[in-house]
Amino acid sequence: MSTSDRNTTMGVDRSYEIRTHGCQMNVHDSERLAGLLEDAGYVRAAKDGEAADVVVFNTCAVRENADNRLYGNLGQLAPKKASRPGMQIAVGGCLAQKDRDTIVRRAPWVDVVFGTHNIGQLPALLDRARVQQEAQVEIAESLEAFPSTLPTRRESAYAAWVSISVGCNNTCTFCIVPALRGKEKDRRPGDILAEVEALVAEGVIEITLLGQNVNAYGSDIGDRQAFSQLLRACGRVEGLERVRFTSPHPRDFTDDVIAAMAETPNVMPQLHMPLQSGSSRVLKAMRRSYRQERFLGIIEKVRAAMPHAAISTDIIVGFPGETDEDFEETLHVVREARFAQAFTFQYSKRPGTPAAEMDGQLPKAVVQERYERLVALQEEISWEENKKQVGRTLEVLVAEGEGRKDDATRRLSGRAPDNRLVHFTRPEEPVRPGDTVTVEISYAAPHHLLAEGPTLGVRRTRAGDAWERRNSEPEADAGGGVMLGLPTVGVPEPLPANSGGCTAC
């Protein structure tokens, strides 16, 4: 008897909650986990603070003390589980893949432990744990099914992730992801486009192509221009208005990709490309296969092809052995590149990575001082770059939940083509998430733009229709989201990202 049948015969709707930590791939995986659970008869728990019948932790292992945070959360749930017969707790994701042998030992009230390669087994493992009354630990060493072939409960009616590859072939010394997600495996182009077309048919107008090293797509199938060809193919999908991708690696950022971005109208003028360090010496120690000159050369080519492109990055401050001179090189690249935004991190040891054992670990005070200088510089540059947007007329895709102060300010929020966040005056005519508005930018702050004048135009879209349908359905009140089952014809043999697990790749 299947889990779904058993839930039906029991006459009980078991509720679930998924707590997601980490990168875009974990978010993508959590949507799949939600889809799997709902396909098996579970319902999303109400957001009223009550404990769900099943709580799933989708974990990240790339930050120091990630395990302590997990066990702290598990400890908080222990008394709730003890007082609630039948409640189950599952732990999946990168930390589960890494610490498979210790989770149940340290938290014996956990019912299921599953890894990054077998998320499709979660409903069966929960069922087995309930029947056998003992913890089920199942960690696959290779991917059992590409995540995008699984049912999904999408959080957005108008935008969606599309995973094009899983795993990573790089050996960056600060990153544990390849050990947890495996070597890169590419999805077939026809399967990717089939998913994109299915999403568009559901009302989606924006997709983000996802991979741990997204622009290395093609290395597994032997085609070095596969990624640029995929971008151009997405440009031919009728009804698809916005295409983004994350995160590319400078090593694989070739001229054909830049040309495809510039020449494909629905590929947005936005690029997130991790720098990590501006020092070529530190980049070598990180095993990053590019140097400062190569990185700045890519920025120059992108700007020449797309003058209005917004470029963002990731930077690690205080990598082992980083000197004052190395840090000054990072500041130099930031000044030259003029990033619209930078996600800055103080280096922390990732257990299991080569960098954690390197000599030259820096004192916290030194790292903190450098970090504050970098943040101050980037804040100044972000503000200057955003001020250049004042007076421009932009088409903004209306978002749901982007503006935390929208109700108080009588504004709505959304994303410009270059992904800048725009808060705009609420138009007189009704507008829905997924619709677009045309506005003129009147003010710039470091992290957002304002359009304080009247809205110049509203365009109702299929995505707005999809959002309205979702929110008008009675069952949507309980949990929201959009179910999408995808065809599996032509799916490769069992082949993970953001970028799969690490936003700092």
Secondary structure, DSSP 8 states (H G I E B T S, - for coil): --HHHHHHHHT---EEEEEE-SSHHHHHHHHHHHHHHHHTT-EE--SSS---SEEEEEE--SSTTHHHHHHHHHHHHHHHHHTSTT-EEEEEEHHHHHSTTTHHHH-TT--EEE-TT-GGGHHHHHHHHHHHTS-EEE--SS-SS-GGGS-EEES-SSEEEEE-EES-----TT--HHHHH-S-EE--HHHHHHHHHHHHHHT--EEEEE-TTGGGTTTTTT-TTHHHHHHHHHTTSTT--EEEEE---GGG--HHHHHHHHH-TTB-SEEE---B-S-HHHHHHTT-S--HHHHHHHHHHHHHH-TT-EEEEEEEES-TT--HHHHHHHHHHHHHH--SEEEEEE----TTSGGGG-S----HHHHHHHHHHHHHHHHHHHHHHHHTTTT-EEEEEE-SS--TTHHHHTEEEEE-TT--EEEEE--SS---TT-EEEEE--EE-SS-EEE-S--SEEE--HHHHHHHHHHHSTTHHHH--EEE----TT--S-----STT-TT-
